[in-house]
């Protein structure tokens, strides 16, 4: 287990504490459409405020290439202030840290909170260049990383800054993510079932391989399944197919067989002639997808088989939807599994990104044991990789 210094191990009273949060929330016309990442940061921020820290928050938002008002963190500062019941002083500055910002930070009193502008307004951020790391460090006595969703990236605000701040720690959200994901994989209560779906085999090949060494059953659905069908010699019509991954799919099936791990693939598939919300559709057996048809969801028999397989589990990790859940006609597979997981007496862990969005959108979010806030980060962690943003924080 990781043994990183946490915010329980440091004295923050009267200190300037720079907290790297993951406030990369979806914004439409300046409105936050999903504030899970804001509420997920609250326990850490409340603890630090109660302990008398002078907080300076930072985060990236979207992928701006320099200063861009559409990627401003201003709406996040406002909404966060409402959640905390205090003013979050937003330091709206194109260079993120300037003399005016420094002055305002110097005036912060214990328990007060300021927020910097989007770290990606600075070109150095993604390149982890010292100039910006030093600017960030210059306004802090202590650095806290609570941005699990960005921990797989070595940027100034996640890694570089730690070189120039004496004291570092992880926040509660980071700790919780590492504990849940780490424990599930290293000490799972069995049976341990992994469900993998989503669009691409190539994105998940490493995690499948790693999980095959740990799980009792592996369920594969979503767009990924068609590359496995091709590996079995089935026609897949116009379904998603990664031809250069067919050999990988064969190797995965062989490894599962060799290890005696049940690998479940969809036995039937909902197909349509076009990728569209209202596309006319029908269900066919997985080895009978006609030319001109694409698979967009798992079929009814598969829903039953997968549900039964999950019902016996005591630990479940789920990453990637079973179909194009964004279209209600093709969300039934994802919905069925979300429902089973919600009712299960087991540890249920949802990888971030689209799986988290699907479970929340379908209304089952609060019935899962843990929903990761990091899509890419949770995948890399499950693959067994060290996350640079975690490595950079000092051990206890
Ligand atoms: P990922 O980010 O790899 O987890 O992929 C999530 C995306 O996969 C979602 O946007 C789904 O709509 C998409 N997806 C799932 N199943 C299919 C499918 N059968 N065909 C095309 N896209 C799919």
Boltz pocket constraint, residues with backbone or C-beta under 6 A from the ligand:
constraints:
  - pocket:
      binder: B
      contacts: [[A, 197], [A, 198], [A, 199], [A, 200], [A, 203], [A, 222], [A, 223], [A, 224], [A, 240], [A, 295], [A, 296], [A, 297], [A, 319], [A, 320], [A, 321], [A, 322], [A, 323], [A, 324], [A, 325], [A, 326], [A, 353], [A, 354], [A, 355]]
      max_distance: 6.0
